[in-house]
Amino acid sequence: MMPLIMASPGEEVEIRKVGGSEETRHFLNNMGFTEGAKCSVISSINGNIIINIRDSRVALDSNIAKKIMV
């Protein structure tokens, strides 16, 4: 497993675990970041990443992306 922030652009990965506080996990869950979901990194700029998940594009900062294990 590795943090989502380390995935390469264009690489499709599967979410294995979502960490962080209860509030953070709930926030990510509402955006579709659940265990078993497939996502791919579209781009990574200055530590912030844009993710394609469940037919949506989501921008995450590096602190949040580090809590998502793939």
N, C-alpha and C positions, 0 to 999 in steps of 0.2 A: 504494500500500500504506500501511497505517497499523497501529499497535499495537492489539491487541484491546481494550485498556483504553479506547480512544476510540470504540468502537462503541456505538450507542444501545440502550437497552433495547428488546427486541422486534425488533431488526434481525437478519436472518439474514445471516451472512457466511461466506466460504470461507477456510480457513486456507491461506496462501500459503507461509509459511516459519516454522520454529520455530528460534529462536536460543538462545544461552546455552551453558553448559558441556556437555560430553558427558553428565554426570550429570543435568543439568536436562532436556536433550532426551530422554534415555531415560525419565525420570520422566513427562514430558508425553506421550510416545509411548505409554506403558503405559496412560495415562488416555484415549487416543483422539485426542489432538491431533496429527494427522498431516496432511501436505500434501494438500489437496483435500477434507478433511473439512468438512462444513457444521456450523455451530454458531450459537446465538443467545444474546444476553445476556438474562438474566431480570431481574436487578437489579444495581445498583451502589450500594454504601453505604460511605462513607469510604474510597474507593479500592479496596475489595475488591469483586469481582464474582462473581456466580453465573451459570454458563454451562450451557446445555442442549446436550449433545453426545452423539451416538449413543445416544439414549434414556436418558441419565443426566444428573443434575445434579451439577455440580462447582463448588466454591468455590475461587477463586484470589485470592491477594493481588496488589496492584498491581505489585510487582517481577517476579513471574512472568508476569503478563498482558502486560507491556510487551515480553516476549521473543517473543510470538506475533504474527506479522504477518498481517493479513487484507487 
